[in-house]
């Protein structure tokens, strides 16, 4: 039985005339899909946000439904990266670019936990600005700091992490540290891509 995220992804692939096959499940973790575009092969693991106690509806006399939420930027994406690690490692060992896609089945607006800032923060760390305690002036340029899920020595199997949206399609956030890179020049135009440049 397909999950909502799998149905949305298959719809995206079909609408964009991309050949795909579901990868057979096994006793060890396997990703979900092998996608073909000409001679380009991509492997996808699809995960969805489905429940969160910090995102809920409450009854209020002034309105039938009020949605309340709180979150730490990047936490939802960070957790999905951790959950998908074994599937993505298996795929990367085949020498095929391997992508984690996250579908937001929690928020009807597809924002809570899956905005661009959530992906960038989860992948590369919290946006950090150093301030001199004495002068109260900033020191240097802002940078991405702690709590990064990707680095030169961590989660290099991920070629990209992406967002699957039912209307806007797929947005891929490049892993600059990937050992198996996506040949972006061959990637079909239906994929929106956020490239990354690492500076020291």
Steps between C-alpha positions, in 0.01 A plus 500: 500500500640841398544783747372848413856614431562208262179574310597869466852410384378247245254763373787749462712247310214398271402862427859574400537182293780359714540122500516347846484172682422418860798335668420161646493492880751270670609393846754783507391862439448598137398837349166541324551592133742477210429781251634519141540803277695406189825350628461671839401282794389636838393316813240651733396423856166668579410587859207699632424718798181350639467582870634763736365593842621857439264543203136461592153646478329643806139598560438869550164678537593770245599255229412137430866405453817673607824333403785544748859395459852542623823357366876522485608592148648198324399234755247321278741474208786399732290211639409377151867508395579280800211261421600462134873448555508122441285512186711777351826323590381189318414706193827697496698174513350422159673815367167667420413851625272450800240750617279526806164662422279630781126543458309713750183301573459691826437857389242569224708804401814282476705749702538375858845344517566495125580858400830576326655613828414165660694312234803729500517510881461124536759425233764764571436619857338784686544849357749664733620852558782572744465815711770664710366522857682826568434699182176323403626496141495201272822309441553384144236366268199290602548124452324168545620343824396226740250216452581433137393161366744505206876554491820364341482204742127469566218379273701526179270236344226761453535661157218740588209546736176626353146615552208333325205737461168391343472813282852643478674169430849415624766735635847349553754644744848393395730323743833669430675212683342217300728220387264423209410832335192567293594603144279810516553580132309177419224550754155557343368856536201381706736482800564832670855504637665699780875476445748558782848648515713430808736779606755494779 
